[in-house]
Amino acid sequence: MTETPQPFNRAERVFGTPIERAEKGSAMSMIRAEVEARNAKSERLRAMRLAQEAATPAVTATPRKGARAKSAEPQIAAE
């Protein structure tokens, strides 16, 4: 008759068997997987954005009629 002590049974209920704990994985591996997934998504979105920017023509600013050129010297406000 091999009976397991009561604290062992309680601990096994709370923490699970060693096989179940190994299946869950460590926290660091889970965090690493999340970071890799986030980086892959960022790379994919960056590539999509760059492709979209390359497909659209660049808009150049044209000066308005009657616009004055700014002077090179800063103006001092009168006191």
PDB file as gemmi writes it, atoms N, CA and C in Angstrom:
CRYST1    1.000    1.000    1.000  90.00  90.00  90.00 P 1                      
ATOM      1  N   MET A   1       0.827  -1.170   0.000  1.00  0.00           N  
ATOM      2  CA  MET A   1       0.000   0.000   0.000  1.00  0.00           C  
ATOM      3  C   MET A   1       0.880   1.245   0.000  1.00  0.00           C  
ATOM      4  N   THR A   2       0.791   1.955  -1.064  1.00  0.00           N  
ATOM      5  CA  THR A   2       1.555   3.193  -1.116  1.00  0.00           C  
ATOM      6  C   THR A   2       0.572   4.357  -1.136  1.00  0.00           C  
ATOM      7  N   GLU A   3       0.491   5.002  -0.040  1.00  0.00           N  
ATOM      8  CA  GLU A   3      -0.385   6.165   0.051  1.00  0.00           C  
ATOM      9  C   GLU A   3       0.481   7.417   0.048  1.00  0.00           C  
ATOM     10  N   THR A   4       0.040   8.406  -0.687  1.00  0.00           N  
ATOM     11  CA  THR A   4       0.789   9.655  -0.713  1.00  0.00           C  
ATOM     12  C   THR A   4       0.297  10.541   0.421  1.00  0.00           C  
ATOM     13  N   PRO A   5       1.176  11.313   1.001  1.00  0.00           N  
ATOM     14  CA  PRO A   5       0.763  12.179   2.093  1.00  0.00           C  
ATOM     15  C   PRO A   5      -0.181  13.269   1.595  1.00  0.00           C  
ATOM     16  N   GLN A   6      -0.985  13.754   2.511  1.00  0.00           N  
ATOM     17  CA  GLN A   6      -2.001  14.751   2.168  1.00  0.00           C  
ATOM     18  C   GLN A   6      -1.407  16.053   1.600  1.00  0.00           C  
ATOM     19  N   PRO A   7      -0.318  16.619   2.146  1.00  0.00           N  
ATOM     20  CA  PRO A   7       0.224  17.852   1.551  1.00  0.00           C  
ATOM     21  C   PRO A   7       0.663  17.661   0.102  1.00  0.00           C  
ATOM     22  N   PHE A   8       1.167  16.486  -0.222  1.00  0.00           N  
ATOM     23  CA  PHE A   8       1.584  16.218  -1.591  1.00  0.00           C  
ATOM     24  C   PHE A   8       0.381  16.244  -2.526  1.00  0.00           C  
ATOM     25  N   ASN A   9      -0.721  15.659  -2.116  1.00  0.00           N  
ATOM     26  CA  ASN A   9      -1.933  15.651  -2.942  1.00  0.00           C  
ATOM     27  C   ASN A   9      -2.451  17.069  -3.151  1.00  0.00           C  
ATOM     28  N   ARG A  10      -2.421  17.859  -2.096  1.00  0.00           N  
ATOM     29  CA  ARG A  10      -2.895  19.235  -2.202  1.00  0.00           C  
ATOM     30  C   ARG A  10      -1.992  20.032  -3.153  1.00  0.00           C  
ATOM     31  N   ALA A  11      -0.687  19.845  -3.031  1.00  0.00           N  
ATOM     32  CA  ALA A  11       0.238  20.546  -3.906  1.00  0.00           C  
ATOM     33  C   ALA A  11       0.050  20.111  -5.356  1.00  0.00           C  
ATOM     34  N   GLU A  12      -0.209  18.847  -5.556  1.00  0.00           N  
ATOM     35  CA  GLU A  12      -0.414  18.345  -6.907  1.00  0.00           C  
ATOM     36  C   GLU A  12      -1.685  18.937  -7.512  1.00  0.00           C  
ATOM     37  N   ARG A  13      -2.714  19.129  -6.701  1.00  0.00           N  
ATOM     38  CA  ARG A  13      -3.939  19.751  -7.202  1.00  0.00           C  
ATOM     39  C   ARG A  13      -3.701  21.214  -7.581  1.00  0.00           C  
ATOM     40  N   VAL A  14      -2.921  21.901  -6.779  1.00  0.00           N  
ATOM     41  CA  VAL A  14      -2.684  23.323  -7.029  1.00  0.00           C  
ATOM     42  C   VAL A  14      -1.738  23.525  -8.209  1.00  0.00           C  
ATOM     43  N   PHE A  15      -0.604  22.841  -8.202  1.00  0.00           N  
ATOM     44  CA  PHE A  15       0.422  23.074  -9.208  1.00  0.00           C  
ATOM     45  C   PHE A  15       0.362  22.115 -10.385  1.00  0.00           C  
ATOM     46  N   GLY A  16      -0.380  21.060 -10.266  1.00  0.00           N  
ATOM     47  CA  GLY A  16      -0.473  20.079 -11.338  1.00  0.00           C  
ATOM     48  C   GLY A  16       0.683  19.103 -11.275  1.00  0.00           C  
ATOM     49  N   THR A  17       0.599  18.090 -12.108  1.00  0.00           N  
ATOM     50  CA  THR A  17       1.670  17.105 -12.148  1.00  0.00           C  
ATOM     51  C   THR A  17       2.858  17.691 -12.902  1.00  0.00           C  
ATOM     52  N   PRO A  18       4.048  17.133 -12.722  1.00  0.00           N  
ATOM     53  CA  PRO A  18       5.218  17.662 -13.435  1.00  0.00           C  
ATOM     54  C   PRO A  18       5.053  17.673 -14.950  1.00  0.00           C  
ATOM     55  N   ILE A  19       4.324  16.739 -15.493  1.00  0.00           N  
ATOM     56  CA  ILE A  19       4.119  16.692 -16.941  1.00  0.00           C  
ATOM     57  C   ILE A  19       3.286  17.891 -17.388  1.00  0.00           C  
ATOM     58  N   GLU A  20       2.233  18.210 -16.644  1.00  0.00           N  
ATOM     59  CA  GLU A  20       1.390  19.347 -16.987  1.00  0.00           C  
ATOM     60  C   GLU A  20       2.164  20.651 -16.891  1.00  0.00           C  
ATOM     61  N   ARG A  21       3.020  20.791 -15.895  1.00  0.00           N  
ATOM     62  CA  ARG A  21       3.802  22.018 -15.739  1.00  0.00           C  
ATOM     63  C   ARG A  21       4.754  22.217 -16.909  1.00  0.00           C  
ATOM     64  N   ALA A  22       5.337  21.142 -17.418  1.00  0.00           N  
ATOM     65  CA  ALA A  22       6.263  21.257 -18.546  1.00  0.00           C  
ATOM     66  C   ALA A  22       5.522  21.656 -19.822  1.00  0.00           C  
ATOM     67  N   GLU A  23       4.289  21.225 -19.977  1.00  0.00           N  
ATOM     68  CA  GLU A  23       3.514  21.555 -21.160  1.00  0.00           C  
ATOM     69  C   GLU A  23       3.163  23.035 -21.203  1.00  0.00           C  
ATOM     70  N   LYS A  24       2.967  23.636 -20.048  1.00  0.00           N  
ATOM     71  CA  LYS A  24       2.594  25.039 -20.008  1.00  0.00           C  
ATOM     72  C   LYS A  24       3.730  25.929 -20.479  1.00  0.00           C  
ATOM     73  N   GLY A  25       4.953  25.528 -20.303  1.00  0.00           N  
ATOM     74  CA  GLY A  25       6.097  26.308 -20.748  1.00  0.00           C  
ATOM     75  C   GLY A  25       6.485  27.349 -19.720  1.00  0.00           C  
ATOM     76  N   SER A  26       7.669  27.857 -19.903  1.00  0.00           N  
ATOM     77  CA  SER A  26       8.139  28.866 -18.967  1.00  0.00           C  
ATOM     78  C   SER A  26       7.632  30.237 -19.398  1.00  0.00           C  
ATOM     79  N   ALA A  27       7.633  31.155 -18.478  1.00  0.00           N  
ATOM     80  CA  ALA A  27       7.157  32.507 -18.769  1.00  0.00           C  
ATOM     81  C   ALA A  27       8.066  33.195 -19.777  1.00  0.00           C  
ATOM     82  N   MET A  28       9.362  32.957 -19.687  1.00  0.00           N  
ATOM     83  CA  MET A  28      10.291  33.608 -20.606  1.00  0.00           C  
ATOM     84  C   MET A  28      10.064  33.165 -22.047  1.00  0.00           C  
ATOM     85  N   SER A  29       9.759  31.905 -22.258  1.00  0.00           N  
ATOM     86  CA  SER A  29       9.511  31.442 -23.622  1.00  0.00           C  
ATOM     87  C   SER A  29       8.212  32.025 -24.164  1.00  0.00           C  
ATOM     88  N   MET A  30       7.232  32.193 -23.296  1.00  0.00           N  
ATOM     89  CA  MET A  30       5.973  32.794 -23.723  1.00  0.00           C  
ATOM     90  C   MET A  30       6.171  34.267 -24.069  1.00  0.00           C  
ATOM     91  N   ILE A  31       6.951  34.974 -23.258  1.00  0.00           N  
ATOM     92  CA  ILE A  31       7.231  36.382 -23.521  1.00  0.00           C  
ATOM     93  C   ILE A  31       8.022  36.522 -24.814  1.00  0.00           C  
ATOM     94  N   ARG A  32       9.012  35.659 -25.008  1.00  0.00           N  
ATOM     95  CA  ARG A  32       9.825  35.699 -26.225  1.00  0.00           C  
ATOM     96  C   ARG A  32       8.948  35.480 -27.455  1.00  0.00           C  
ATOM     97  N   ALA A  33       8.006  34.554 -27.375  1.00  0.00           N  
ATOM     98  CA  ALA A  33       7.127  34.282 -28.509  1.00  0.00           C  
ATOM     99  C   ALA A  33       6.251  35.497 -28.814  1.00  0.00           C  
ATOM    100  N   GLU A  34       5.768  36.183 -27.782  1.00  0.00           N  
ATOM    101  CA  GLU A  34       4.953  37.379 -27.987  1.00  0.00           C  
ATOM    102  C   GLU A  34       5.776  38.493 -28.630  1.00  0.00           C  
ATOM    103  N   VAL A  35       7.002  38.660 -28.190  1.00  0.00           N  
ATOM    104  CA  VAL A  35       7.873  39.698 -28.754  1.00  0.00           C  
ATOM    105  C   VAL A  35       8.167  39.397 -30.221  1.00  0.00           C  
ATOM    106  N   GLU A  36       8.458  38.150 -30.537  1.00  0.00           N  
ATOM    107  CA  GLU A  36       8.737  37.776 -31.922  1.00  0.00           C  
ATOM    108  C   GLU A  36       7.515  37.999 -32.802  1.00  0.00           C  
ATOM    109  N   ALA A  37       6.330  37.682 -32.298  1.00  0.00           N  
ATOM    110  CA  ALA A  37       5.106  37.892 -33.071  1.00  0.00           C  
ATOM    111  C   ALA A  37       4.875  39.385 -33.300  1.00  0.00           C  
ATOM    112  N   ARG A  38       5.114  40.207 -32.271  1.00  0.00           N  
ATOM    113  CA  ARG A  38       4.936  41.651 -32.397  1.00  0.00           C  
ATOM    114  C   ARG A  38       5.937  42.226 -33.405  1.00  0.00           C  
ATOM    115  N   ASN A  39       7.187  41.762 -33.361  1.00  0.00           N  
ATOM    116  CA  ASN A  39       8.198  42.247 -34.305  1.00  0.00           C  
ATOM    117  C   ASN A  39       7.860  41.850 -35.737  1.00  0.00           C  
ATOM    118  N   ALA A  40       7.374  40.635 -35.921  1.00  0.00           N  
ATOM    119  CA  ALA A  40       6.999  40.180 -37.261  1.00  0.00           C  
ATOM    120  C   ALA A  40       5.841  41.021 -37.803  1.00  0.00           C  
ATOM    121  N   LYS A  41       4.877  41.333 -36.954  1.00  0.00           N  
ATOM    122  CA  LYS A  41       3.745  42.154 -37.367  1.00  0.00           C  
ATOM    123  C   LYS A  41       4.211  43.558 -37.723  1.00  0.00           C  
ATOM    124  N   SER A  42       5.123  44.116 -36.919  1.00  0.00           N  
ATOM    125  CA  SER A  42       5.647  45.459 -37.188  1.00  0.00           C  
ATOM    126  C   SER A  42       6.386  45.491 -38.516  1.00  0.00           C  
ATOM    127  N   GLU A  43       7.196  44.471 -38.784  1.00  0.00           N  
ATOM    128  CA  GLU A  43       7.920  44.407 -40.055  1.00  0.00           C  
ATOM    129  C   GLU A  43       6.957  44.325 -41.230  1.00  0.00           C  
ATOM    130  N   ARG A  44       5.903  43.527 -41.078  1.00  0.00           N  
ATOM    131  CA  ARG A  44       4.926  43.380 -42.157  1.00  0.00           C  
ATOM    132  C   ARG A  44       4.205  44.704 -42.406  1.00  0.00           C  
ATOM    133  N   LEU A  45       3.785  45.390 -41.326  1.00  0.00           N  
ATOM    134  CA  LEU A  45       3.094  46.659 -41.480  1.00  0.00           C  
ATOM    135  C   LEU A  45       4.019  47.737 -42.051  1.00  0.00           C  
ATOM    136  N   ARG A  46       5.287  47.740 -41.651  1.00  0.00           N  
ATOM    137  CA  ARG A  46       6.247  48.700 -42.182  1.00  0.00           C  
ATOM    138  C   ARG A  46       6.430  48.493 -43.691  1.00  0.00           C  
ATOM    139  N   ALA A  47       6.524  47.227 -44.105  1.00  0.00           N  
ATOM    140  CA  ALA A  47       6.673  46.927 -45.523  1.00  0.00           C  
ATOM    141  C   ALA A  47       5.438  47.373 -46.306  1.00  0.00           C  
ATOM    142  N   MET A  48       4.259  47.176 -45.749  1.00  0.00           N  
ATOM    143  CA  MET A  48       3.031  47.608 -46.416  1.00  0.00           C  
ATOM    144  C   MET A  48       2.989  49.133 -46.533  1.00  0.00           C  
ATOM    145  N   ARG A  49       3.395  49.840 -45.472  1.00  0.00           N  
ATOM    146  CA  ARG A  49       3.390  51.300 -45.484  1.00  0.00           C  
ATOM    147  C   ARG A  49       4.374  51.834 -46.512  1.00  0.00           C  
ATOM    148  N   LEU A  50       5.574  51.257 -46.563  1.00  0.00           N  
ATOM    149  CA  LEU A  50       6.572  51.707 -47.527  1.00  0.00           C  
ATOM    150  C   LEU A  50       6.117  51.436 -48.959  1.00  0.00           C  
ATOM    151  N   ALA A  51       5.461  50.319 -49.182  1.00  0.00           N  
ATOM    152  CA  ALA A  51       4.957  50.001 -50.516  1.00  0.00           C  
ATOM    153  C   ALA A  51       3.858  50.985 -50.912  1.00  0.00           C  
ATOM    154  N   GLN A  52       3.012  51.338 -49.970  1.00  0.00           N  
ATOM    155  CA  GLN A  52       1.934  52.285 -50.254  1.00  0.00           C  
ATOM    156  C   GLN A  52       2.511  53.678 -50.534  1.00  0.00           C  
ATOM    157  N   GLU A  53       3.516  54.079 -49.746  1.00  0.00           N  
ATOM    158  CA  GLU A  53       4.138  55.380 -49.977  1.00  0.00           C  
ATOM    159  C   GLU A  53       4.845  55.427 -51.323  1.00  0.00           C  
ATOM    160  N   ALA A  54       5.443  54.326 -51.732  1.00  0.00           N  
ATOM    161  CA  ALA A  54       6.132  54.273 -53.019  1.00  0.00           C  
ATOM    162  C   ALA A  54       5.134  54.312 -54.177  1.00  0.00           C  
ATOM    163  N   ALA A  55       3.946  53.796 -53.977  1.00  0.00           N  
ATOM    164  CA  ALA A  55       2.940  53.744 -55.032  1.00  0.00           C  
ATOM    165  C   ALA A  55       2.277  55.099 -55.250  1.00  0.00           C  
ATOM    166  N   THR A  56       2.170  55.916 -54.224  1.00  0.00           N  
ATOM    167  CA  THR A  56       1.529  57.218 -54.362  1.00  0.00           C  
ATOM    168  C   THR A  56       2.565  58.250 -54.786  1.00  0.00           C  
ATOM    169  N   PRO A  57       2.195  59.163 -55.679  1.00  0.00           N  
ATOM    170  CA  PRO A  57       3.159  60.182 -56.116  1.00  0.00           C  
ATOM    171  C   PRO A  57       3.433  61.164 -54.977  1.00  0.00           C  
ATOM    172  N   ALA A  58       4.653  61.654 -54.970  1.00  0.00           N  
ATOM    173  CA  ALA A  58       5.047  62.606 -53.940  1.00  0.00           C  
ATOM    174  C   ALA A  58       4.407  63.952 -54.231  1.00  0.00           C  
ATOM    175  N   VAL A  59       3.852  64.585 -53.223  1.00  0.00           N  
ATOM    176  CA  VAL A  59       3.217  65.881 -53.372  1.00  0.00           C  
ATOM    177  C   VAL A  59       4.258  66.938 -53.033  1.00  0.00           C  
ATOM    178  N   THR A  60       4.457  67.857 -53.975  1.00  0.00           N  
ATOM    179  CA  THR A  60       5.414  68.927 -53.728  1.00  0.00           C  
ATOM    180  C   THR A  60       4.650  70.202 -53.413  1.00  0.00           C  
ATOM    181  N   ALA A  61       5.163  70.989 -52.524  1.00  0.00           N  
ATOM    182  CA  ALA A  61       4.520  72.240 -52.149  1.00  0.00           C  
ATOM    183  C   ALA A  61       4.872  73.301 -53.180  1.00  0.00           C  
ATOM    184  N   THR A  62       3.858  73.982 -53.690  1.00  0.00           N  
ATOM    185  CA  THR A  62       4.094  75.068 -54.636  1.00  0.00           C  
ATOM    186  C   THR A  62       3.803  76.380 -53.933  1.00  0.00           C  
ATOM    187  N   PRO A  63       4.614  77.375 -54.164  1.00  0.00           N  
ATOM    188  CA  PRO A  63       4.365  78.661 -53.496  1.00  0.00           C  
ATOM    189  C   PRO A  63       3.073  79.292 -54.016  1.00  0.00           C  
ATOM    190  N   ARG A  64       2.358  79.947 -53.119  1.00  0.00           N  
ATOM    191  CA  ARG A  64       1.102  80.602 -53.488  1.00  0.00           C  
ATOM    192  C   ARG A  64       1.404  81.916 -54.199  1.00  0.00           C  
ATOM    193  N   LYS A  65       0.466  82.365 -54.979  1.00  0.00           N  
ATOM    194  CA  LYS A  65       0.611  83.657 -55.643  1.00  0.00           C  
ATOM    195  C   LYS A  65       0.549  84.743 -54.586  1.00  0.00           C  
ATOM    196  N   GLY A  66       1.413  85.702 -54.725  1.00  0.00           N  
ATOM    197  CA  GLY A  66       1.400  86.827 -53.805  1.00  0.00           C  
ATOM    198  C   GLY A  66       2.095  86.537 -52.490  1.00  0.00           C  
ATOM    199  N   ALA A  67       2.666  85.377 -52.343  1.00  0.00           N  
ATOM    200  CA  ALA A  67       3.360  85.051 -51.104  1.00  0.00           C  
ATOM    201  C   ALA A  67       4.695  85.757 -51.102  1.00  0.00           C  
ATOM    202  N   ARG A  68       5.016  86.387 -49.983  1.00  0.00           N  
ATOM    203  CA  ARG A  68       6.277  87.094 -49.879  1.00  0.00           C  
ATOM    204  C   ARG A  68       7.327  86.155 -49.308  1.00  0.00           C  
ATOM    205  N   ALA A  69       8.541  86.352 -49.753  1.00  0.00           N  
ATOM    206  CA  ALA A  69       9.640  85.566 -49.213  1.00  0.00           C  
ATOM    207  C   ALA A  69       9.999  86.118 -47.840  1.00  0.00           C  
ATOM    208  N   LYS A  70      10.333  85.250 -46.931  1.00  0.00           N  
ATOM    209  CA  LYS A  70      10.714  85.682 -45.605  1.00  0.00           C  
ATOM    210  C   LYS A  70      12.118  86.268 -45.664  1.00  0.00           C  
ATOM    211  N   SER A  71      12.336  87.294 -44.862  1.00  0.00           N  
ATOM    212  CA  SER A  71      13.659  87.896 -44.854  1.00  0.00           C  
ATOM    213  C   SER A  71      14.616  87.012 -44.072  1.00  0.00           C  
ATOM    214  N   ALA A  72      15.881  87.111 -44.406  1.00  0.00           N  
ATOM    215  CA  ALA A  72      16.887  86.289 -43.764  1.00  0.00           C  
ATOM    216  C   ALA A  72      17.168  86.750 -42.334  1.00  0.00           C  
ATOM    217  N   GLU A  73      16.994  88.058 -42.053  1.00  0.00           N  
ATOM    218  CA  GLU A  73      17.275  88.575 -40.734  1.00  0.00           C  
ATOM    219  C   GLU A  73      15.990  88.584 -39.896  1.00  0.00           C  
ATOM    220  N   PRO A  74      16.084  88.163 -38.661  1.00  0.00           N  
ATOM    221  CA  PRO A  74      14.892  88.201 -37.812  1.00  0.00           C  
ATOM    222  C   PRO A  74      14.535  89.641 -37.448  1.00  0.00           C  
ATOM    223  N   GLN A  75      13.256  89.913 -37.394  1.00  0.00           N  
ATOM    224  CA  GLN A  75      12.801  91.256 -37.035  1.00  0.00           C  
ATOM    225  C   GLN A  75      12.646  91.347 -35.535  1.00  0.00           C  
ATOM    226  N   ILE A  76      13.095  92.458 -34.977  1.00  0.00           N  
ATOM    227  CA  ILE A  76      12.981  92.673 -33.543  1.00  0.00           C  
ATOM    228  C   ILE A  76      11.713  93.474 -33.294  1.00  0.00           C  
ATOM    229  N   ALA A  77      10.898  92.987 -32.384  1.00  0.00           N  
ATOM    230  CA  ALA A  77       9.630  93.651 -32.085  1.00  0.00           C  
ATOM    231  C   ALA A  77       9.906  94.963 -31.360  1.00  0.00           C  
ATOM    232  N   ALA A  78       9.142  95.998 -31.692  1.00  0.00           N  
ATOM    233  CA  ALA A  78       9.314  97.307 -31.045  1.00  0.00           C  
ATOM    234  C   ALA A  78       8.734  97.250 -29.646  1.00  0.00           C  
ATOM    235  N   GLU A  79       9.429  97.887 -28.749  1.00  0.00           N  
ATOM    236  CA  GLU A  79       8.967  97.866 -27.361  1.00  0.00           C  
ATOM    237  C   GLU A  79       8.156  99.075 -27.028  1.00  0.00           C  
TER     238      GLU A  79                                                      
END                                                                             
